[in-house]
Structures are given as C-alpha cells and as structure tokens.
Amino acid sequence: MKRILFIVFAAGIVIGSVYNLILAEKEVEHSKAHFGEEESVEVSMTQPLGVNVGDTAPDFELKTLEGEMVKLSDFKGEHVMLNFWATWCPPCRQEMPDMQRIYQDKDPIILAVNLTDTEVNQKAVSAFIEEFGMTFPVLMDEKAEVSELYRIQPIPTTYFIDSEGKIRYKAFGALSYEQMIQEFENMKETSK
C-alpha cells in the first residue's frame, strides 16, 4: 500500500511540474506575441513574469467600454489595484460599492477588467456600471486573453501591483473597503 501511495505521489509531482512548464511557456509565447520576440525574451529572463506574489505582473493592453486603449505598463511608478470581475458574479456585486468608495475617497489607480467573453452583451456591462455609479476605468477582456494570462479563477480576483510592477498581494473573493485601504497602505510602506 505504501508503495502505491509513493508511486501516486511521485506521478503527481511529475505531472504538476510538466503542467507548470507548459504554463510558463505559454506566458513567454504570449509576451512574444504581444511585445515582440526580442523584448519578451529579455523581459522574461531579467524580470520573471508571473501571477504570484513577488512576480512582475504581465503587461497587457485592453479597450475601455468607451474604446480607449489602456496598458498596465502605462501606470508604472504607481500603485495599481487590478480587479477581475463580471456582472453575473454575486461577490463582484458585493465589492463594487467599496471599490467606488475607495476610488472617490483616496483616488487610487483601479483597473477593473470585465470578463466580457462571459457576459450576455456589453449593454449588461454598461447597465452594471451605471447601477453602481462606477467612475474608475473598466477594461473589456472580450477574448479572455488577459483573464487567461492571469489564470483567473474564481472571480473576483484582485492583484495589488506596486510602483515597480511587482505583485504585492493577491486576493480571491470580494474585498471590503478596509481591506483595500490596508493593502494600498502595505504597498506604500514596502516601497519606502
């Protein structure tokens, strides 16, 4: 019995390692396609891209509902709250009033990436934004490229990215106003 458990455990480690290698290759391929081969190779070797705390957050470019193009790298030097959400998600609905409140009270950089490929249509997104009085940038991930790049599951998922582009905190589920404030304060303290 011990021998069978050991074999199953060893097989799990091998399968997990192969899976991680495949995901790393996909990230490099995505950055090559998005940034050009030379630049992405340099970036991936000097600043490991990833979606875990301590990693450099992968750059991306998405359109807002109004059609403006926004890149994460546009905010280098700033602290960013990157939130992935959808209109049909109850915890997303729960945290939106707090996101709007912190945006009004503290004026942080918030990028709210809508999982547009999961929505009924863009009118539903517009209605949601109006219902919650959202005034921060809402980015439309129409082809799920960014949500796949960040391996989003579940939603909401929120990343706090420091002024150097490093992920300092990652949260699954709805955050309260107090938690958002705390994570922004933590990033400010660690960047001093």
C-alpha positions as CSV (number, residue, x, y, z in Angstrom):
1,M,0.0,0.0,0.0
2,K,2.8,2.4,0.9
3,R,4.5,1.7,-2.4
4,I,1.3,2.5,-4.4
5,L,0.9,5.8,-2.4
6,F,4.5,6.7,-3.2
7,I,4.1,6.0,-6.9
8,V,0.9,8.1,-7.0
9,F,2.6,10.9,-5.1
10,A,5.7,10.8,-7.4
11,A,3.4,10.8,-10.5
12,G,1.6,13.8,-9.1
13,I,4.8,15.7,-8.7
14,V,5.9,14.9,-12.3
15,I,2.5,15.9,-13.8
16,G,2.5,19.1,-11.8
17,S,6.0,20.0,-12.9
18,V,5.1,19.4,-16.6
19,Y,1.9,21.5,-16.2
20,N,3.9,24.4,-14.7
21,L,6.5,24.2,-17.5
22,I,3.6,24.3,-20.1
23,L,2.1,27.4,-18.4
24,A,5.5,29.1,-18.3
25,E,6.0,28.5,-22.0
26,K,2.5,29.9,-22.7
27,E,3.4,33.1,-20.8
28,V,6.6,33.5,-22.8
29,E,4.7,32.9,-26.0
30,H,2.0,35.4,-25.1
31,S,4.6,38.0,-24.2
32,K,6.4,37.3,-27.5
33,A,3.2,37.8,-29.5
34,H,2.3,40.9,-27.5
35,F,5.6,42.7,-27.2
36,G,7.8,41.3,-30.0
37,E,10.2,38.3,-29.7
38,E,13.4,40.2,-28.7
39,E,11.8,42.3,-26.0
40,S,9.8,39.4,-24.4
41,V,12.9,37.2,-24.2
42,E,14.8,39.9,-22.5
43,V,11.9,40.7,-20.1
44,S,11.3,37.1,-19.2
45,M,14.9,36.5,-18.4
46,T,15.6,39.6,-16.4
47,Q,12.2,40.1,-14.7
48,P,10.3,36.8,-14.4
49,L,6.7,37.3,-15.4
50,G,4.0,35.6,-13.3
51,V,0.8,35.9,-11.4
52,N,2.1,35.1,-7.9
53,V,3.1,37.5,-5.1
54,G,6.6,38.7,-5.8
55,D,6.4,38.2,-9.6
56,T,6.4,41.0,-12.2
57,A,2.8,41.4,-13.3
58,P,2.4,40.6,-17.0
59,D,1.7,43.6,-19.1
60,F,-1.4,43.8,-21.3
61,E,-3.5,46.2,-23.3
62,L,-7.3,46.4,-23.3
63,K,-10.0,48.7,-24.5
64,T,-12.3,50.5,-22.2
65,L,-16.1,50.5,-22.7
66,E,-15.6,53.9,-24.4
67,G,-13.0,52.5,-26.8
68,E,-9.8,54.0,-25.2
69,M,-6.8,51.7,-25.1
70,V,-5.2,51.2,-21.7
71,K,-2.0,49.3,-20.9
72,L,-1.0,48.2,-17.4
73,S,2.6,49.5,-18.1
74,D,1.1,53.0,-18.5
75,F,0.9,53.0,-14.7
76,K,4.5,52.1,-14.0
77,G,5.6,54.2,-11.0
78,E,2.0,54.0,-9.5
79,H,0.4,51.5,-7.1
80,V,-2.4,49.7,-9.0
81,M,-5.4,47.6,-7.9
82,L,-6.2,45.2,-10.8
83,N,-9.6,43.6,-10.3
84,F,-11.2,40.9,-12.5
85,W,-15.0,40.7,-12.4
86,A,-18.3,40.0,-14.2
87,T,-21.8,41.4,-13.9
88,W,-23.3,38.0,-13.0
89,C,-20.9,37.4,-10.1
90,P,-22.6,38.0,-6.7
91,P,-19.2,38.7,-4.8
92,C,-18.3,41.1,-7.6
93,R,-21.6,43.0,-7.0
94,Q,-20.8,42.9,-3.3
95,E,-17.4,44.6,-3.6
96,M,-18.2,47.2,-6.3
97,P,-19.6,49.8,-3.9
98,D,-16.4,49.6,-1.8
99,M,-14.3,49.9,-4.9
100,Q,-16.2,53.0,-6.0
101,R,-15.9,54.4,-2.5
102,I,-12.1,53.9,-2.2
103,Y,-11.8,55.4,-5.7
104,Q,-13.7,58.5,-4.6
105,D,-12.1,58.8,-1.2
106,K,-8.4,58.0,-2.0
107,D,-8.1,58.3,-5.8
108,P,-6.0,55.2,-6.3
109,I,-5.3,53.6,-9.7
110,I,-8.0,50.9,-10.2
111,L,-8.2,48.9,-13.3
112,A,-11.4,46.8,-13.4
113,V,-11.1,44.1,-16.0
114,N,-14.5,42.8,-17.1
115,L,-14.6,39.2,-18.2
116,T,-16.6,40.3,-21.3
117,D,-16.5,36.9,-23.0
118,T,-18.7,35.6,-20.2
119,E,-21.3,38.4,-20.4
120,V,-24.6,38.3,-22.2
121,N,-23.6,41.5,-24.0
122,Q,-21.9,44.9,-23.5
123,K,-25.2,46.5,-22.6
124,A,-25.3,44.4,-19.5
125,V,-21.9,45.8,-18.6
126,S,-23.0,49.3,-19.2
127,A,-26.1,48.9,-17.1
128,F,-24.0,47.4,-14.3
129,I,-21.6,50.4,-14.4
130,E,-24.5,52.8,-14.3
131,E,-26.2,50.9,-11.5
132,F,-23.1,51.0,-9.3
133,G,-22.0,54.5,-10.3
134,M,-18.6,53.2,-11.3
135,T,-16.2,56.0,-12.4
136,F,-12.9,54.1,-12.4
137,P,-11.6,52.6,-15.7
138,V,-13.4,49.4,-16.8
139,L,-11.4,47.3,-19.3
140,M,-13.1,44.9,-21.6
141,D,-11.5,41.4,-21.9
142,E,-13.5,40.4,-24.9
143,K,-11.4,37.4,-25.9
144,A,-10.4,36.3,-22.4
145,E,-6.7,36.9,-23.2
146,V,-5.9,38.8,-20.1
147,S,-8.0,36.6,-17.8
148,E,-6.2,33.5,-19.2
149,L,-2.8,35.3,-18.9
150,Y,-3.5,35.9,-15.2
151,R,-5.1,32.5,-14.8
152,I,-8.3,34.0,-13.3
153,Q,-10.4,31.6,-11.3
154,P,-12.5,32.4,-9.3
155,I,-13.8,35.9,-9.6
156,P,-13.5,38.4,-8.3
157,T,-9.7,38.1,-8.2
158,T,-7.7,41.2,-7.3
159,Y,-4.0,42.0,-7.6
160,F,-2.2,44.8,-5.8
161,I,0.7,45.8,-8.0
162,D,3.5,48.1,-6.7
163,S,5.2,51.0,-8.4
164,E,7.9,48.6,-9.8
165,G,5.3,46.4,-11.4
166,K,5.6,43.6,-8.8
167,I,2.6,41.8,-7.4
168,R,2.4,42.5,-3.7
169,Y,-0.9,40.9,-2.8
170,K,-3.4,38.6,-4.5
171,A,-7.0,38.2,-3.2
172,F,-9.7,35.7,-4.2
173,G,-13.2,36.8,-3.5
174,A,-14.8,40.1,-2.5
175,L,-12.7,42.7,-0.6
176,S,-14.1,45.2,1.8
177,Y,-13.2,48.9,1.8
178,E,-11.0,48.4,4.8
179,Q,-9.1,45.5,3.2
180,M,-8.5,47.6,0.1
181,I,-7.2,50.5,2.2
182,Q,-4.9,48.1,4.1
183,E,-3.4,46.6,1.0
184,F,-2.7,50.1,-0.5
185,E,-1.1,51.2,2.8
186,N,1.0,48.0,2.9
187,M,2.3,48.7,-0.7
188,K,3.2,52.3,0.2
189,E,5.1,51.1,3.3
190,T,7.1,48.4,1.5
191,S,8.1,50.8,-1.3
192,K,9.7,53.3,1.1
